[in-house]
Amino acid sequence: MANQQTDSLAESRTTPTTINKPPITTSSRPKTFLGRNLQEWLPTIVGIASILVVGGLWELAGQLKIIDSFVLSWPSKFIPELFRIIETGQLAADLAVSGLEFLGGFVLSLLGIPLGLAIGKWRVLEWILDPYIAVMNALPLVALVPLLVVIFGLGIASKIAIIFLLAFFTVVISTAAGVKTTDPSLIKAARSFGGTELQIFTKVIIPSCVPFIIAGLRLAVGKALIGVVIGELLASTQGIGYSLRSAAELFRTANFFANLLVLAVFAVFFNWVLTVLEKRLAPWKD
Amino acid sequence: MEPNIQLKDINLVYKTRNGEMVDAITNLSVDIFPGEFVSVVGPSGCGKSTLIQLIDGLLKPTSGEIIVNKKRVTGPSPDRAVVFQDFALMPWRDVNKNVLLGPELRGKTNSFKEKAMDTIRMVGLKNFERKYPYQLSGGMKQRAAIARALTNEPEILLMDEPFAAVDAQMREIMQEELIRIWQATGKTVVFITHSIDEAVYMSNRVLLMSARPGRFIDELKIELPYPRTLEVKNSQLYFEYRTHVWEHLKTEVHKVYDTQAS
């Protein structure tokens, strides 16, 4: 009886807490498109309009011969060129090579996650490895490309190596920073509820690192793309970077911009994937 | 009645970053009895939170003995649970999973699922089981933290300024609810607060702590009936208790103020 009373009390007390629910808009629901109302689409619409306007001005500048087709290109030239390299299979061949390099180097760099966790966890390991990590992080690692070519040759392996080096240390540093910034009160709470050191690591520290790991991966994607392009620019016989270089050397500016566009699309795409991943895995951030 | 918490001559000395030795707590002794609601008030920095961590077993005293249920405390144990001031909820866990933290860490999630549902209902978070802490208000987060502590079925609830981060109106509601929960469950509650009003309003007994190094300088039995209605709050006796606590605490607060000012 006493319990029932307290229960009904508890339920009545939940009423004021419902203020946290998002405002319900059944009466005057705005029009929606793909789950977003028109207001929320506005930034996207303006963004697209901006691209169209700038692209149009660019095109106009080209048509009016304000820019020189010898050194620059414009949309009506490089967009058809893009379709041409898709048709001839050149783009697919380049992407196969560059994609493999990117994937190989990036996947290997994921080894930075366990290493970063270990460094964050064991201070001795941090002391031992910190000098190397500091150097590798500060050094413009692309300086190593000539050496990597000597070691691994002109093929895919040297590119995977430079991508790995560029991405790996970024991942290590972000992950280790995540371990160290774990909220001490969460660790204390887990300890208070009887958590062992291992449980604290797996159930508190690792989950709290997730946003840091994803932030590291996002930076790593950027660095890996730099690795792909630099590696191929400097020493290769195939891939997007190679095509960019040869296009520039042959003054095939339309081809250059077509390849650049592909690169930009991929860079933006990977960034988007990681943003979505972050929202999924760490919705409590921001 | 046998006390279920005994602090015997506790001293705690800690080392600061610059190597200075600081006495946090000196010669502190107290007996707390089963089912009691005991508040600890004192000036800021007097070691109130340290006291909670000592009883919980998160900290070890430099000397002295802490005995809970006739056993010497060597570390945290399920017979005690802490409600932290900053809630300390795992942001990646929803309310239900946060509440089940204790059982999960002991590998007993399944047998506590119903208990978790009960405590979630008891603290008024029914229908919020799947919400994440970032989707909750301060008051609701603290309810979740209380539910987490209760789900672990402790005998003793250690509360470290639990309502300090909750807004003033929510605080009053939470105070009433905590009394209700305490009366319904019969737990022993050790309640840290810096609010004299809160201490007098909630407790059977108020312990007054000195400025650092912390020790108990006085204790006051609050002989007011529960539930403590507005009438009780407006009574002469309630007013006298508050005045008494403040008179005794004033000099200690001034000590802290003077050291901070200098």
Contacts between the chains, C-beta under 8 A, distances in Angstrom:
chain1	res1	chain2	res2	distance
A	2	B	184	6.8
A	3	B	184	7.0
A	6	B	122	6.9
A	6	B	180	6.0
A	6	B	181	7.9
A	6	B	184	5.1
A	7	B	121	6.3
A	7	B	122	7.3
A	9	B	180	6.7
A	10	B	121	5.9
A	10	B	122	5.7
A	10	B	123	7.0
A	10	B	124	4.5
A	10	B	126	7.4
A	10	B	177	7.9
A	11	B	121	7.6
A	11	B	124	7.3
A	11	B	126	6.6
A	13	B	124	4.4
A	13	B	173	7.1
A	13	B	177	6.8
A	14	B	124	4.7
A	14	B	125	7.3
A	14	B	126	6.2
A	14	B	127	7.1
A	16	B	173	7.7
A	17	B	124	6.8
A	17	B	125	7.8
A	17	B	128	7.5
A	17	B	137	7.0
A	17	B	139	7.2
A	17	B	140	5.6
A	19	B	137	7.8
A	20	B	135	7.0
A	20	B	136	6.7
A	20	B	137	5.5
A	20	B	140	7.1
A	183	B	88	7.7
A	185	B	84	6.1
A	185	B	86	5.3
A	185	B	88	4.5
A	186	B	88	5.6
A	186	B	90	6.1
A	188	B	58	6.3
A	188	B	84	7.4
A	188	B	88	6.8
A	189	B	82	7.4
A	189	B	84	6.1
A	189	B	88	3.8
A	189	B	101	7.5
A	190	B	101	7.2
A	190	B	105	6.8
A	191	B	58	6.2
A	191	B	76	6.3
A	192	B	56	5.5
A	192	B	58	5.9
A	192	B	76	5.0
A	192	B	81	7.3
A	192	B	82	4.8
A	193	B	76	7.1
A	193	B	81	7.2
A	193	B	101	5.4
A	193	B	102	4.2
A	193	B	105	5.2
A	193	B	148	7.8
A	193	B	152	6.4
A	194	B	76	5.6
A	194	B	77	7.2
A	194	B	78	6.4
A	194	B	102	6.8
A	194	B	105	5.1
A	194	B	106	5.8
A	195	B	105	4.6
A	196	B	105	7.8
A	199	B	105	5.6
A	203	B	90	7.8
A	203	B	104	7.7
A	203	B	105	7.4
A	204	B	90	6.9
A	207	B	90	7.0
A	207	B	92	4.6
A	208	B	90	7.9
A	208	B	91	7.7
A	208	B	92	7.4
A	210	B	92	7.2
A	282	B	92	7.2
A	283	B	132	6.7
A	283	B	134	7.4
A	284	B	91	3.8
A	284	B	92	6.5
A	284	B	132	5.9
A	284	B	133	6.9
A	284	B	134	4.3
